Amino acid sequence: MDLVKFTEPKSGLSARCRLLPQAAPQSCDFLRDLATRRASFEALHAIWTGPEISIPMPSASLPEGMAQPPIPAENATSYPGAGDIVLAYLAPGSTQGLPPGPFYDIGIFYGAGGRLLMPFGWIQANVCARILDEDLEKAVADCRTIRRGGACTITVEPA
């Protein structure tokens, strides 16, 4: 599977994304596993990072039986661009205020000016997929709708 899709019914989001397995193999494996399971998570517009829809995934929210591997830095950045899909991994106990266990977060960046500066400092996340060029314009509009509408549920599925 070279493509995954992020969908959200209220905004109409249906963004196909090309995985980047050469640059971020373990991150892509994680996204593929989520897509195969058609996993859904609460998502919201990020507060600190600019034009990003954040899909926080504490380990307890992952589908039952899904592996919870530590994800190493691969194709990591602190400055994602428009269309970048990033996977952040925070090891258990590495950051105050997170639930117990590993913590994962998918960021859907839809505009320029993205930065991974959190209240606890800078982090890096792995650029592991990109929204297809032909889907980007609509994805930008749909992400802006999510920003205005508040929390939503996003599903990761095969494209």
C-alpha positions in Angstrom: 0.0 0.0 0.0 1.6 3.2 -1.2 -1.4 5.4 -0.4 -3.4 6.1 2.7 -6.4 8.4 3.1 -7.6 10.6 5.9 -11.4 11.1 6.0 -13.7 13.2 8.1 -17.4 13.4 7.2 -18.5 16.8 8.6 -15.8 18.8 6.7 -15.7 16.5 3.7 -12.0 15.8 4.2 -10.9 12.9 2.0 -7.2 13.4 1.4 -5.1 10.7 -0.3 -1.5 10.7 0.8 1.5 9.0 -0.7 3.6 7.2 1.9 7.4 7.9 1.9 8.8 4.4 2.8 12.3 5.1 1.6 12.6 8.1 3.9 10.5 6.9 6.9 10.0 3.2 6.8 8.9 2.6 10.4 6.6 5.6 10.4 5.0 4.3 7.2 4.6 0.8 8.7 2.7 2.4 11.6 0.4 4.4 9.2 -0.2 1.3 7.1 -1.2 -0.6 10.2 -3.7 2.1 11.2 -5.1 2.3 7.6 -5.5 -1.5 7.4 -7.5 -1.3 10.7 -9.5 1.7 9.5 -8.7 3.3 12.8 -10.6 6.5 13.9 -9.4 9.0 16.4 -10.5 12.3 17.8 -8.7 15.2 16.1 -8.5 18.9 16.5 -6.8 21.9 15.1 -3.5 22.4 16.8 -2.9 25.4 19.1 0.8 25.8 19.0 2.0 24.5 15.6 0.2 26.6 13.1 -1.7 25.1 10.2 -2.1 21.6 11.5 -4.8 19.1 12.2 -3.5 17.1 15.1 -4.5 13.5 15.7 -3.2 12.6 19.2 -3.0 8.9 19.9 -2.1 7.8 23.4 -1.3 4.2 23.4 -4.6 3.3 25.1 -6.5 4.8 22.1 -4.8 2.5 19.5 -6.8 -0.4 18.1 -6.7 -3.5 20.2 -3.7 -5.7 19.5 -1.9 -3.1 17.5 1.9 -2.9 18.1 3.2 0.1 19.9 6.7 0.4 18.7 9.2 3.1 19.5 9.5 5.1 16.3 13.0 6.4 15.7 13.8 9.8 14.0 13.5 9.3 10.3 13.1 12.1 7.8 12.5 14.3 10.9 11.8 18.0 10.9 10.6 20.8 13.2 9.2 22.7 10.2 6.7 20.7 8.3 5.4 22.2 5.0 2.0 22.3 3.4 0.8 18.8 2.5 3.2 17.1 4.9 1.9 14.3 7.1 4.1 13.8 10.1 4.3 11.2 12.9 5.6 12.2 16.3 6.5 9.7 18.9 7.1 10.5 22.6 8.5 7.7 24.7 6.7 6.9 28.0 7.7 9.3 30.7 9.5 11.7 28.3 7.1 14.5 28.7 5.0 15.8 31.6 1.3 15.8 31.3 0.9 12.9 28.8 -1.0 9.7 29.6 1.0 6.6 30.6 2.6 4.6 27.8 3.9 5.6 24.4 2.3 8.6 22.8 1.9 9.0 19.0 0.5 12.0 17.1 -0.2 12.4 13.4 0.0 15.9 12.1 -1.8 16.9 8.9 -0.1 20.2 7.8 -2.1 22.2 5.3 -0.3 25.5 5.1 3.0 27.3 5.3 4.5 28.3 8.7 4.2 24.9 10.4 6.5 24.6 13.5 6.8 21.9 16.1 7.2 24.2 19.1 5.2 22.8 22.0 4.6 24.3 25.5 7.4 21.9 26.7 9.8 22.8 23.9 10.7 22.0 20.3 10.2 18.5 19.0 10.8 16.8 15.7 8.4 14.6 13.8 8.9 12.3 10.9 7.6 13.4 7.5 6.2 10.0 6.4 3.6 11.0 3.7 2.4 13.8 1.5 -1.0 14.8 0.4 -1.3 14.2 -3.3 -1.0 17.4 -5.3 -4.5 16.9 -6.8 -6.1 16.5 -3.4 -4.2 19.4 -1.6 -6.4 22.4 -2.5 -9.6 20.6 -1.3 -7.7 19.3 1.8 -6.7 22.9 2.7 -10.3 24.0 2.5 -11.5 21.0 4.5 -8.8 21.5 7.2 -9.9 25.2 7.5 -13.5 23.9 8.0 -12.2 21.7 10.8 -10.4 24.6 12.4 -13.6 26.6 12.5 -15.8 23.7 13.6 -13.7 22.3 16.4 -12.9 18.7 17.4 -13.8 15.9 15.0 -13.2 12.3 14.2 -10.7 11.4 11.5 -10.3 7.9 10.1 -7.1 6.5 8.6 -7.9 4.1 5.8 -6.5 2.5 2.6 -6.8 4.8 -0.4 
